[in-house]
């Protein structure tokens, strides 16, 4: 093996990526597969999942997919009890919903949906994967947060609450299992144009204004997160745990 392969190869690892059918989740799944992992793709859109799996296989990576609605507790618990979770070495919780009505106007249905997908699902999947990882002596839990994980802006509402809680969940997961070789970290993206954020950029001038808040001068792209997810999933990140890592072009510190 080359030195870089010793540091970052994911050969032989099993990864589960939620929200893998598009946007950041798709990019992370492709990166892990190209890094050597066998990837289980989780999402709702069967056609998109099949397309991502085909792209991974074309690149020589092992891949299969499950169409699951993480807003449905029964489906989420079924996934948590599956062989894929029991055997996974790398769990990436990227699936999310982004309803952001004004806080005082949030309906119970919106609240329930946000909490179910953005917080309950990562918790349940982590509860399934973490102990099994710890028993084997290696594991990586990577949660995808938001700028709202640590600041309120853009009508954060319940969405912001769930993303802040997700960062707290990461720290609890790190505390629970890091002594047994399982790290847990949160990636905090900047603003990225994805299917989930199209409503934001529909406001004239909004996309440019968000880019201006960065130090680099542009908004993020899904591929900006490939390197960091491979690093966090690799053996090289064994001493990095419980952290919130901003990959945001300087957005959060500008």
N, C-alpha and C positions, 0 to 999 in steps of 0.2 A: 504493500500500500504506500502511496505517496504521503507526504507529511499532511497535506490538506485533507486527504481521505482519512487519516488517523484522527484528525481534529473534528471533522464534520460529517463523515459518512453515516448514513442511516441504514446501511445494508442490514437486512434481517429484521428490521423494526416493523411493527404493525401500528399504523396510524388511523385514527378516526377523526374526521373533520365534519363538523356540522355547518350548515349554511354553505355547502360546497358547490352549489349549482351555479353561482354567479358571483361577481364582485370580488371582494377581498377573500372570501372563503374559497372560491375557485382558484385564485392565484396561490393561496397557501397549500391547497391540496396538490396542485401541480408541482409546486416547489418541493414538497415532502416526497412525492413520488419520484421526481427526478433526482432527489438526494439519496434514493435507494429504498425508501420505505414502501411497504404495501399499504394501500390507502383504501379505507372504507368511507365512501362519500355519503353524507346524510343531507337530505333536503326534501322539498315537496315536489318540485317540477321533474317528472320522470324523464322527459326528453332532454332537458339540460343536464341532468345527472348522467344520463347515458352518453351524452356528448363529451362530458369531462372524463368519464371513465375510458371512452374510446381514445381520447387524446393521450391519456396516461399510458394506455396499452401500446399505442403507436410509438411512444418514447421508451418502451421496454419496461414499464413499471406495472406491477400488479395492482389491479383496482376492481372494486365492485361497489354497488350502491344499494341504498335502501330509501324508499320514499316514505318519509315520516313527518308528521305534523307535530312539532315539539310544543305547540300550544295545547295539545291534547295530552293530558296526564297519563292516560292509559297507554298511549303509543310510546310516550317517553319512558315509562317504566318498563315496557316491553323491550325497548332498545337497551335500557340500563341492565336488563337481565340477559342480554344476548351474549353469544360467544364472542362477537366483535369487541364488546366492552371488556369482557373477562380477559381477553388476550392482548388488548392494545397496550403498547408502550408509550404512545403519544396521543393525547386527547386534546384536540383544538376545538374550543367552543366559540364559534364565529356566528352562528345563527342569531338573528335579532329582528325585532320589529320596532318601528320608529314612529309610532303615533305620538304627536305632541300638541294636543289641544291645550289651551290655557289651563293651568292647574285647577282653577276653580270650576272649570267646565268639563273636567274629565269624568267620563261615565264609568260605572262599575265594570262594564264589559271591556272598555279600553284598559282600565287598570289591571283587570285579571289577565288580559292577553299579554300585556307588557311584562308583568311579573312572571307569567308562565314561561314565556320563551326566553327572556333576557336573564332571568335569575333562577327560576325553579329548575329548568332543564340543565344548566351547567352544574347546579348543585346535585341533582340526582345522578347525572352521568359521572360526576366526580366521585360521588359516594360509591358508585359501582366500580370505577376504574382504580381509584386511589389505593384501596387496601390490596387489590390484586397486584398492582405495580409494586407496592411496598413488600409484599411477600416474595416477589422475584428480585428485589433489590435495585430496580431501575424503573423510572417513569418520568414523563414530562406532561404536565398539565399547562396548557397555554390558553388563556382566556382573552378575548378581544373586547377591550373596553371602548371608551369614548372620551373626548375632551370633557364631557359631562361627568366622567368618573371623578373629576377633581375641581370642576368649576361649573358655575351656572351661567349659561348664556343661550340665546336662541330658543327661548321658551322651553327650558329643559324639562319641566314637569315631571311626570312619573317616569318617563324615559331616563332622565338624568338620575333619578333616585335608583333605578335598577342598575344603571351602569356604575354608580358609586358603590352600591352594594356588591357588585361583581368584583370590584377591586378588593373589597373587604373579604369576600369569599376566597379570593386568591391567597390572601395572607393567612387565612385560617387553614386552607389546604396545605400551604407551605409549612405551617407550624405542625400540622398533624402528621405529615409523612416525609418531610425532608431528611430526617435522621435515617430514613430507610432507603435513601437514594431517589426519592421522588421530588422533583422540583415543581413549583407552581409560580407562574408569572403572568402578568397582564401586559399586552401590547396596547398602547393608546395611539390610535391613528389620528392624523389631522383630518381635514375635510377631504373626502375622496368622492368623485362622481361615480356612483353606482346606481343600480336600479332603485335602491332604497332611499337615495338622496335626490332623486329627480325633482321632487316637489320643492326642495330648497332652492335649486338653481333655476326653477321656473320664475322666481322673483327677479325682475330685471336688475342687473348690477350686483346681485348677491354673490355669484361665483367669483367675480373679479375682486370684490371686497374681501372675501375669505382668503383668496390668494395673496392679497396685499398684507394680510396679517402674518404671513410666514416670513422667515428670513431668506428663504431660497427664492421666493417670488412666484411660486406656483402651488396649486393644490396637489394633493397626493394622487398616485395611481396605484392600482392593485399590486403591480409588480414591485412597488417600493417596499413591500413587506416580506418578500421571498427570502432574502438573506437573513433577516432577523429570526424568522420562524425556523429555518434550518439550523441556525446557531442554537436557539433555545431548545430545540429538539435533540441536539447532539450531545455526545459525551462531554464536549468542551464546556457546556453550560452547567456542569454538575455542582458548581459552587455559587450559582446565581439563583436565588429563590426569593419569593415573596415580594418581588419588585413590580412597579408599574413603569414601563419603558415607553417613552414617547418616541414615536416615529412619525414626526409631524412637520418636518421642515422648519422647526423653530417656532411653530404656531403658539405653543403653550408658554413660551418664555419671551415673546416679542411684545 
